[in-house]
Amino acid sequence: NSMKASGLLFLFLLVMSCGSPDNEIIEVDFEKISDNEITLSAIADDITYVTLDNNYPMSIFYGIEIFNDTIYVDEKDNGMFSLDMTGKMIRRYGSRGRGPGEYVYGLRFTIDRDNRVIYLLDGKNILKYSLDGTFLGNISLEKYPGHFRDIKYKNSLIIAFENINVGKAVYNWIVIDTEGNLIREKYNSIPSFKTGWFFNERAYELESNTYYYSIYNDTVFSISPDLSYRTSFLFKPSELRWPRHHVDLSDRFDYINVNRVFETKAFIVIQYYYKKSHMAFIDKSNGKSYKVTWEEENRGIINDLDGGAPFEPKQYFEEDRREYLVGFTQPVDILTRISSGDFSNSAAKYPEKKEALIKLAEEIKETDNSILTIVRLKK
């Protein structure tokens, strides 16, 4: 819903203000996000690198989940598969194609950890696999209009999120059971408009709640386990926000394009593009903001844990009551960093980690797969 809706016009907190009472909602004002710098050691106390199995060339990663010492990945060329914590391939789930148990895109997945079932979204179809690799059938979304681009499993139900495709969407999300029957829906309130742009709305999770955001919505929604929803935080309307009308290709960098949002227990994290790539960290306790800005190369937060290449977080997860951020580092970035004078002279927070990184650099090649990078957040 737009922030203009009267029901949301209550007690909000500007990013630059101090103090954050529990009954106030943070409003993210992109024009007031400060240039306060943040480094990795300010938020994290450990970093781990996992070299991914080079027997299976990998390029673009769509989604990742890590639990029980297993990495589940959806990747452009190999589809859905699992790895152990050394990066060795365990098994693949189905394959790309149009036959039974196969998928064309398979861009998002979610896992029922209790019953050990993977749900893989493929357009208007959800494929089910056991964690052991057995194909268990399909859930059709054909009777529901719209373009669904993300799914989350919650309490024996599946939440499917629709994206506002070229200015149109029926839903923000629907809730279905594992047979595909509709349980509840949240309709999209933004009137249709003309645009040639296509963006992927996303969902993310924190503790027991699921969250939904869209480039066109002012509200980031939090969905509770009982399926009720509320405002988690707001994006402040601005002439710089991506507009609800057509944008010429040449003008696309003149607007704020929100690429990725997730939360940790302490921070709201927003990756967005305006002239350059930015990542904002907003402290939930006091509204103080930090910003990392980078060019196309050398992307990410300054890595002063081991002095290595900058870290660009893609996702958050929690395991054994510890919080983690996960991203991917290119081998060439590690090798370039290790060979630089800046690295030799850098004072890493953990010198033993710096030595381990030097050893890793001796074992990798520029042409290897991306390296999974896991950063553990401070308690």
N, C-alpha and C positions, 0 to 999 in steps of 0.2 A: 504494500500500500504506500502511496505517496505520503511524504511527511506533512503534506497539506491537510491530510485527514485530521479532523479535530480531535479524534481519540488519541492521537500521538503527540499532540501539542502540550506535553506536560513535562516539567522538570527535566531538562537535559543539561548536559555538561559539555562545554566547549573544550576542544582538545588542549588549548593553552591555559585553561583555568586550573586552579589548585583545589584539591579535595574532591572526593567522589563519594558522597553519601550513598548508602545502599539503595535508596529509592530513586536515584537519579540515573538517567540513561546517557551514555557517552554519545556525543554527536561528533563525527569526524569531519573536520573542516580542512579539506586538502590545501586550501590557500594559507592555512595557519600552522601546518605541520612544520615543526622547527627543523633547523639544520643541525641539531645536536647529534653528534656522531655516536655510534655504538660499535663495539668490537665483540668478537665471539666470547672472549673471556669474561665479559661483563654479564653474560647470561648463561654461560655453559661451563662445565668443568671436565668434559672428556670428549674425545673425537675418535671415531673408529672408521677404517676404510675396508670395504669388502670388494675385492676384485671379482668381476662377474665372468662366468664361464666363457672363455674365448672360443670354445667349440661351436658357439651359437652367436654369430654377429648380431649386435643389438644397436639400435639407433635412437628411436623415440619411445619414451616411456609414458604410458597413459595413466597408470595407477599403481600403487604399491601398498601392501599391508605386511606388517611384521609381527608375528607372535609365535610363542612356543619354539623359539629358535629356528623359525622357518620364514623365508622371504617369499611373498606371493606378488607376482609382477604381471602386468599386462603391457605388452610391448608390440610395436608396429609390425615387426617382421616375424616374430616367433609366437605371437598371440599370448595366451594365458599360460603361465608356468610357475613352478616353485623352485626355490634354491635353498641350500643349507647356508649356514652363516659363514662358510668359507667361500661362498659364491658358486659352488658346484650345482649344476642342474640336477634336480630330483625327478621331476616329471612335468609333462605338458598336458594341458587340459584341452581336449579337442584340437582343432586346427582351423586355419582359415579356408573357407570354401562355402558351399551352399547345400551340403548334404546333411544328414542327421548328425547332430552333435557338433556341427561346424558353424562358423560365424564369419560374417563379412568384415565387420569393424571391431566389435567387442571393445568399446572404448572405456567402459567403467565396470567395476565389479564390486561386490560386497560379500562378506562371509558370515554365515551362521556358525559361530565357533562351537556352540554347544552340540549341535547336530552334525557339524563337520560337512557343511554344504556351501559351495561357491555358487553365487548368482551372477551371471555375466550378461550385461545389457548389450544387445545388438540391434539397434534400431527399434522396431516394434516387437521385439522378441527378447525374452530373458531365458538363457540357457542355464540348466542346473547340472552341477558336477559334484560328486563326493570329493573330499580332500584326497581320497585314494586314486582319483582319476576316472571314476565311472560316470558316464553320461546318464543323467537321471530324468531328462525330459525338458520340455519347454513351457514357458508361461507366455501366452500371447497378449500383446497390448493393442492389437488391431482395432478393438472396439472403442478405444479411447483416442480421441483426436489429439493432435499435437506431436511435437518432436521431443522425446524424452532423452536426456543427455547424462543423467547420473542416477544412481540408486543407492539406498542404504537399507540394510536389514535391521529391524528393531522389534524385539518382543514377538517373534513369530509372524511379523508382517514385513512388507517391503514398501518403502517410500520411493516413488519414482518422480524425478524432478524434470519439469519441462523447461526448455529454453525459449526465449522470445526470439523466434526465428524470423529475420527480415521484418521485424515490427509486429509480429503476431504471435499470440499464445492463448490457449484456452485455460490452462492451469498454471499455477506455480508448482504444485505437486499433487499427486494422488497417493492414497494409501490402499494397497491391495493385500489380500492374503496370498499364500503360496500356490493357490489354484488360479489366481488372476481375478478374483472377485473384488469389486470395489467396496472398500470400507469407509473411506472418507476422501473428500477432495478439498483443495484450496484453489479457488478460481483466481486467475490473473486479473487484476483491476486496472491495468494500463490499457487504455483504448488503442486499437490498431493504428499504426502509422506507417508511412512509406519510407523504407530504407533498403539499401542493398546489402547491409551488413549482417553478418551472422556471428553471434557470440555464444560461447558455451557457459550457461549458468552452472554454478557448482554447488555442492553440498559438502559439509565437513562435520566432524564430530568432536565433542569435548565432553568427557565424563559420560553422563547418561543422556545428554541432549544431542540433537541433530540440528544443523544450521543450514540456511539457504540464503544465497545472495545472487543478485543480478546486476549487471551494469546499468540497467534502467531503473531499478528500484532504489528508493531512498532508505528503505528499511532492510536490515539484515534480521531475518526471523530465526527464532529458537523454537524448535519443536520438542516438546517434552515426551517422555515415555507414554503418557496417557493420550498422546496425539493432540493435546491443546498446544497453541502456539502463542508467542508473545514477541515483542521487540527485544532483540539482543542489543543492538546499537544502531545508529543512524548515520547516513551520509548526508552532509549538509548540501542542499541545493545550491548550484552555482552555475554561472554562465560557462564555466570551464568544464563542467561535467559533460560526459558524452550525451548529446542531445537526442530527443525523440523525433528526429527527422533525418533525412538523408544527409550524409556527410561525404563530400568529394574525397577521393583518394589522396589528393594533394594536401588536404586540410586535416588529415587524420591525426597528425601529431600536435595539433593545436587544442586538442581536447584531452581530458583525463580519462584514460581507459583503465579500468580496474581489471587486472589480469588474474589475481589470486587473493583469496582471503582465508585465513584460518586463525584460530585462537589457541593460546596456551592458558594455563591458569593465571598467569600474571599479565600477559600481553594480548592485545589485538594486533595481528600482523597483516599488512596489506601491501601487496606488490602491484604497482600501477605504472603506467607510462604517461608522461607529460613532458614533451621535448626530449627527455632522457628516461631511462629506467630508474625507478625508485622503489625502495622498500621501507615502509614506515612501521615502527614498533610503538604502540601506544600503551602506556602503563595503565592498567585498569584501576589501580588504587588511587591515582592522583591526576590522571589525564595527561601527564607529561609525555611528550612525543620525541622520538628519535628517528633519524632518516639516514638511509644509505643510498647514495646515488652512484651509478656506474655507467660506463660506456658499454657498447655491445660486447667488447672483449673484457676479460678480467672481472666478470660479474660476481657480485656477492659481498658479504660482510667480511671485513678484515679479519683474517684468521691469525690471532695471536696466541692460540692454544699451542700449536706446534710450528707456527710460522709458515704454514703451507699456503696453497692457493686460496683465494677468497671462497667463502661458502655461500651458496644460494639455496636456502631451504625451499623445498617443494611441498612438504607435508609434515604433519604433527602426529605423533602417536604416544600412547602411554602403555607401559609394560612394567609389571611388578612395582607399581606405585612410583615409578620414575617417568619423567617426561623426556621426549626426544624430538628432535627435528631431523628430517632426512632429506637428502638431495643427491645430486650426481656431480662428480668432478671428472673433467676430461684428463686422461693421462698426460696429454701434451701440456696442460696447465701445471700439473705437478712437476713435470720434468723441466719446464721453463722456469718455474719458481725456484726449484732446487739449484739450478745452475746460475741463478742471479746473485749479484753482490748483495742485494737487499736481504736475501735469505741468509747468507753467511753472517751478516751483521745483525740479524734480527734477534731480539730477546724474547724467546718463546716462554709462555707461562709454565709449560711443562717441558723442560729440556729432554726428558726421556722420550716424549712423544716426537720431538724434533728428530731425534736419532732414529726412531722407528720409521719416520717418513723418509729419511735418507735411504734406509734399507729398502723400503717399498719402491722407491724410485729406481733402485738397481735391478728390480725384478719385473718392471713393466716396460712396454713399448708404446710409442705414440699411437700406433694403430690398434691397440687393445680396446676392448669395450670400455664404456664409461665406468667409473668406479663409484659404487654406492658409498655415500658418506653419511655417517650417523653421528649426530651430536647430542650429547646428554645435557639436559638443562640442569641448572642449579636447583637445589631444594629450596 
